[in-house]
Amino acid sequence: MAYEMKCPLCGQEMKVDVETEAEALKLILDEGVKHVQEAHKDLPMDEGMLKQLIQTNMKKT
């Protein structure tokens, strides 16, 4: 199954192809942490906030 998430700030897409939604969340979270550190380093967002944002916006494609 494929899942995707677009960064609400810049529109960068993060896509993964996995077996479960839990795997998708973990992989997109890992990628999202890197993305925030690189592209939005001035944004005060911890991993818990990012996880909640991803859970809300991640879509099965």
Secondary structure, 3 states (H helix, E strand, C coil): CEEEEECCCCCCEEEEECCCHHHHHHHHHHHHHHHHHHHCCCCCCCHHHHHHHHHHHCEEC
